[in-house]
Amino acid sequence: MASGVTKLAVGHPFDTIKVRLQTSTAADGRFKGPLDCLLKTIKLEGPRALYRGSTPPLPHQLNKSRRVYKSNMMQPRNWFFVFWGSYDIFVRNLKSYGLSDGSVTFLAGGLSATVFWMGSYPSDLVKNTYMSQRDVTPRRYPTATSVMKHIYHTAGLRGFYRGFLPSFLRAFPTNAAAVFMFETTMRVLDLDNRLLFAVPKKGRLYEQCMQLLQGSDIHFNRRSRQDIALSTNLPVALIFLPAADIPKYVAEGNVDLGITGQDMVEENEVKDKITQLMELGFGQCRLCVQVPMKGQYQTLESLCGKRIVTSFDAFARKVFEPLDAQHGKKTTINYVSGSVEAACALGLADGIIDLVESGETMRAAGLHDIHTLMTTESVLIGNKNSQHQDLIAKLTSRIRGVITASKFVLCTYNVERQHLPAAVKVTPGRQGPTISSLDSHEGWVAVSSMIEKKRKGEIMDALTDVGATDILVMGFTNCRV
């Protein structure tokens, strides 16, 4: 995008002068040369005239990528294969002089553009002359060949390079700048060599995901509303997506790793295409069938053949299709993207299927749940065929360490050796406590052990009861266990 805008901003005035010179002749007496054309255009029409007609190319420039750009240019019917062919040659030769990557890119882009225009300019002149003739019958130039004959007969071979100077002056700076901006941007992004990690862009999971990434030592800077953020310490690019879309992107290989809900994996029907690497311990809720508290339908079977509104329409069909077949009915399932709980009150549904966390929203809407379809929480999922399996394993280990650190604290205390067996029963640790003798107190030992954070109060009380002293509890942000 940056290279396209740069090229348009710098190059379009040269294009304007070039085309005006190409479509006039010395006999017209309209312009004496490039400088005269420039000055007359500004004097008679103002500076904005130099950018006349720049709007149509702008979307094309904004959407242009090197892959498409290069493949289109390489077609035999044009000269752009010369541009990229000479570009590669210039890059190889300039690198031998020990120049920086930026200097090589800039110079090679400018030189290859000069070569390109020296070869392609005659065909460009013929095209513009043919396209800019008046729409009258009979046409002055019925074919492009007739244009070529006219130019040759009136001005010789030199006529094919009429107005060449503006193109020549334009070619080097604009293309050098465009190629430099593109190559620099691609070097900065370098998405092809990065692991793509999809995380929810907003909603109930976003903040917890941000804490998880921070604890995993994944450094990045995300500007407001930016959907791609590059890690500054790992070959990772964070892609911010709606949580509902992440399972599909991971399953299809568009991204390598993702955080989403188990309910989203079920809804996207990709459970067999992804690997669930670990449960993350947050975002727990239930996917429930809900109906009005005083409604006439109070069982799952009674809703067969009725109207169901949900954001989980694929999962709902799996639930009701067997029941419909059993009872010979057809349940109507309608999809809505939000505010599902309002459907019953508005008379749009007899029941809904939605997530329940605390139940406050459900009760506020006058609903209650009659059947739990599944319990769900946030999970880390990976693509089975990712080329970054080693990095996936490293990130999974880091994330597991953060989650473990959030559940445990380190408890240290001193106790007489005769009371050690009782104390160890209170703090057995994950694999066993660390015990060391106290040189200053004969018959005493120091004990360190990991304990569950949620039980730290009762554990400290129990240690006091068995004679432990100097009891300390310390939190930690990450670990490997």
N, C-alpha and C positions, 0 to 999 in steps of 0.2 A: 504493500500500500504506500509506504513512504517513498519507495523508488518511483512508483507511478506518478504520485503527486509532484515529486521533485522534477521528473522529466517533463510533465505537462507545464509546470510553472516556468521552467527555464526555457523549454524548447518551443512552446506554441508561438511566441512572437516571431521566431525565425521561420516557422512554417508559414505564417501569414505572409511575410515578405517573400518567401520562396515561391509560393503559389501565385502571388500577384505578378511576380516577374515572369514566371513560367507562362502565364496566360496573357501576356502582352508581348508585343514585338517592338523592335526599334522603330519600325515604320509608324507605330501608333503614337510615338512621341509622348507616351504617358509617364514613363520613368526613365531617368538617365542611367540608373544603377541601383544597387542595394541601399546605399546610404540615402539617395534621393527618394527612393520608395519609402524608407522608414520615416524620413522627415515629413514627407507629404502626407503619409497616413496619419501621423500624430497631429499635424497642423490642421488637416481638414476634418478628421473624424475623432480625434482625441486618443489618449493612450489606451483606452478600453478597446479600441478597434483591433489592437494587436492580439487580443484574446477572444475575438469574435469566433464563434463556433467551437469554443473549448469545452462547452458543457457535454455534448454527446460523447467525447472520448473519456470523460472523467470516470463514469462507472466502470468502463473497460479497464482503465488504468488501476482503479482501486481494487479490482478483483483479479488482477493479473498475478500469477505466480510463475516462478521460473520454470516449473515443470510443464505447465501449459504453454508458457511463453516460448520455451525452447522447442517443444515438440511442434508447435505451429510454425515456428521460424524455419525448421529443418525441412519443410516440404520443398520439393524440387522446383515448384512453380514460382518461388521467390528467392531473394538473395540472403535471407536471414541465416541460412546454413553457413554462409561466409562469415557472418558476424560471430557466431559461436565457435566456428572452426578456427578462425583467426584469434579469437579470445583465448582459447585453450593454448594455442601456440605462443601468444604473447605472455601468458601467465607462466608457462614453463621457462621461457627465456629470461623474463624479468626476475624470476626467483633466483636465477644463477648469480645475480648481482648483489644478493644479500639484502634486498629491500624488504620492508615490513609488509605484512599481509595487506594492510590497508592501502599502501602505496602501489603494490602490485595490482590490486583490484582496480584502483582508480585509473592507473595508466593503461592497463590492458583494456578496460572498458572504453576509454576514449580512443585508443589506437584502432581497436577492432571496429568501432563505429565509423572511423574515417575510411577504413578499407571497404566497409559495407557500402557507404554512400558513393565512393568512387566507382563501384561496380553497378549499383542499382539505380543511380540517378537517372540515366536515360529512360529506363522503363517507367520511373516515377513521373518524369516530364511528359511522356506520351500519355500516361493514364490521366494526369490532371488536365492536359490539353483536350483530350477526348471527352472527359466528363464535364468540363466547364463550357463547352460550346453551347450556343443558343439553341433552344428547343424549337427549331423551325424546320419546315420541309421545303425543298430538300436540305438535308443536313450537310454542313460544310465538310465534315469528316465522317463518312458512313461507317468506317471501321478504324480500328487502331492502326492497321497497316497503312491506311491513307494518311494518318497523322505522321507516321514515321517518314513516309515518302515526301510529304510537304516540308517537314523540318530539314531533311537532307538536301532537297532541291533548292530551298531558299537560304539556308545558312551553312550547309555542309555538316561535317561531323561536330564542329564547334557548337552548332545549334542544339545538340542534344545535352549540352552542359550549360544552357542559358539559365541564369539564376543560381548557379552552383555555389557561389561564394557564401551566401547565407547558410546553406545546408552544411557546407564544410565547417564554417565557424561554429555552427550549432552542434555538430555531431560530437565533437570531443567533450566539451564541458557537460552537456546534458546526459549523454550516455555514460560518461565516467561517473557522474554523480549518482545516476540511477542504479548502475551496477554496484557501486560502492555501498549505497544505502541498502540494497537488497542483500548483498553478501554479508554485510555487518549485522543486519537484522537476523539472518539465518544463523550466523555464528553465535549470536546472543541466545536465540531461542533453542536451536539445536534439538528440536523435539524428537527427531528420528533416533537420537542416541540417549534419550532420557526415558526412564520409567514413567508412565503416565498414571497418576494416582487421582482417582475421582473421589471427591468428597462433597457432601451436601452443601449447596450454596446458601441455604437459609432454612428457617424452621427449627423444630425442636432438637434436631441433631447437630446443627451447625456449631453452636458454642462448645459443646462437649468434644466435638471433633477437633476444634481449634486447640483445646487444652491437651488433647491426646497427641497432636502433632508437635506442640511445643515441648511436651514432656519427652517425646521421642527424639528430640534434638534435630528436627527438620526445620532449618532456617529458611524463611522466605518473606518477601514483602508483597502484599496484595493491595493494590490501589482500589479505591471505592468502585464497586460494580464491575471489577475486572474478573473475567472468568478463567484466566490462566495466570498462574504465579510460578516462577521458577525458583527452585531451591538454590541457595547460595553455597551450600556445603555438601550437597549430594547430587548425583545425576538424576534428579527427579523433577517432574513438572506436575504441579497440582492443578487439576481441572475441576472447576466448581460447577456442579450440575444439579438439577432437581433429583432428590433422593429416589424418586420413582423411576427415573431413567437409568440410573447407575447399573442395575443388574444387566440390562440389555447391552449397554456399552461394554461391560466387562465380558459378557458371554460372547459377543461378536468380535472381541479382540481390538476394539477401538481404544480401550484403555487396559492397563495391565492389572490394576489393583483398585479396589473401591470400598467405601464404607456405606452401607445401606441397612435397611431393616429386613428381617427374615420374611415379613409379610410382602415386601416388594419383590423379593426373589420368587416367592410363590405366585404372585400376581403376574409377573412377567414370564412365568413358565420356563425358567432357565436353570432349574436346580441341577439338572444333569450336565449342564454345560459350563458350570463354574465350580471352583473349589472353595468351600467355606473354611477359611483358615483359622478363625477363632471367633468366639462370642466376646463382645466388648463390655458387657455388664451395664450398659445404660440404654435408655430408650425402651425400657420394658413396658409392654402394654398387652392388651388382649383384643383380638379381632372377634367381635360379637354380633349376634343378631339382636336387634333392638326393636321394641314395639312400644306403642303408647301404654302407660300404666293401666289405664282402664279400658283398653281396646278389647275387641272380641277375639283377637288372635293372640294366644299366649303360649303356643308351642311352635316348634319348627315345622312340624307336619301340617299344622293348620294354615301356614303361609303358602303351601303349595297351590299354584294357580292364581296367586295374588300378585300384588305389585311390590317390587323390591327396588329401592334406590340405594346406590353405593358407588364408591370410588374403586371398588374391587370387583368389577363386573366379571372378569375371567374366573376369579376364584369363586364368585357367587354361582356361576353356571356349573362349576364342578360340584357344588353343594346341592343344587336344586335339580339338576338333570336326573340323577338316580331317583330322587323322591318323586319327580314328575312322572317318570316311567312307571314307578310302582303304583301311583295313584291315578294314572291316566289324565294328568292335567298339564297345563303349560304356564309356568311362572314367568311373569314379565319382569325383566331386569333392565333397569335404566341407569346409565352412567351419569354421574355429576362429579365435578372436580373439587368441590368444597361445600361447606355448610350443609352436609348431608343430613344432620339432625333436624333441619327445618322442614324436610320433605313431608313428614307425617302431618305436621301442623298445617301445612299448606294444602293438604289433601292430595298430594302427588304420590303417596306411597302408603302401603299398609304396614310396612316394616322396612328397616334399613339394616345394612351391614356396615359397621364402622369400627374404628379403633377406640378402645376405652383405656384411659390411663388412671385418672383419679375418679372419673365418673361424674364430675361436677357439671360438665357441659351436657352430658346425657340427661341427668336429672333436671337441669334447668329447662330442658326442652320437653319435659314431661314424659320421658322415656325410661325404660329399664331393660336390662339385657336378659334374654331368655335362653341363650345358648352361646357358649364360647367355641368358636371354630378353631382357633389356634392362639397360642401365646407367642409373642414375638419380642425380639430385642435387636439392637444394632449388632451387625457382624462385619468382619473383614473378609472380603471375598477376592479371589484372584482368577485370572484367566489361565486355563490349563495349558495353553500353548505359548505363553509369554516367553520372550527371549531374555527376560531379566529375572530368572528364577533365583539366582544367588542374591540379588538385591531384594527381591520379595522376601526371601528367608531372613535377611538382615533386618528389614523393616518390621517384619512380623515379630521377631525376637525383641526388638526395641519396644514395640507397642505392648507386647506381653509383659515386659518389664515394668512399663508405666502402670498397667492395670494391676499387677501384683503389688507394686509400691502403694497404690491407692487403697489396697485392702489390708495391708499389714504395716506394722510398726516394729521397731527394734526395742526390745525390753532388756535392760541390763540391771543386775542387782548383785549384792553380796549375801552369802548365807553360810552358816556353819556346815562343815562337811557332813555332820551327822544328820542334818535336815535336808541334805541335797536330794535324796530320792523323792521326798515329798514335793520339793520345789520343782523337780524335773517333770513330775506328773502334771503340775499346773502349767508349765511352759515347755512342752515337748519339742517345740519348733517344727519346721517343715521336714527336716531330716534328722534333727537332733540339736541340742544346745551346744554352745561353745563354752568350755569350762577351763578355767585357769586358776592356779593357786595364788593366794595373797601372801607375799613375803612378809608384809608388815603385821599380819595377824595369823598366827599359827592355828591350823585347823579350820581356816575359812577359805572359801573359793569365790571367784567372780564368775558370773554366768551371763551369757548373752544369748538371746533367743528371739526369733520372729514370732509375733503374736498377732491375732486378728485385731484390727483397729476397733471394730465395733464391740469387742469384748475387753478392751484394755482396762476399763474400770473394775470389773469383777475380777480380772486376773490379778491386778495390783492388790486388791483386797485379800485374795486367797494367798498371795505371796507373803503379805504381812502376817497372816494367820499362822504360816508355817515357820516364821522367824526370819524372813528375808529383810534386809535393810538396804538403804541407799538405792531405792528402786527408781530407775529413770526410764522414760519412754521417749523415743526419738523417731520422728518421721523421716522419710526419704522419698526422693522424687522419681528414682528409677532404680532398677536392679536387674540381675540375670539370675534366674533360679532354675 
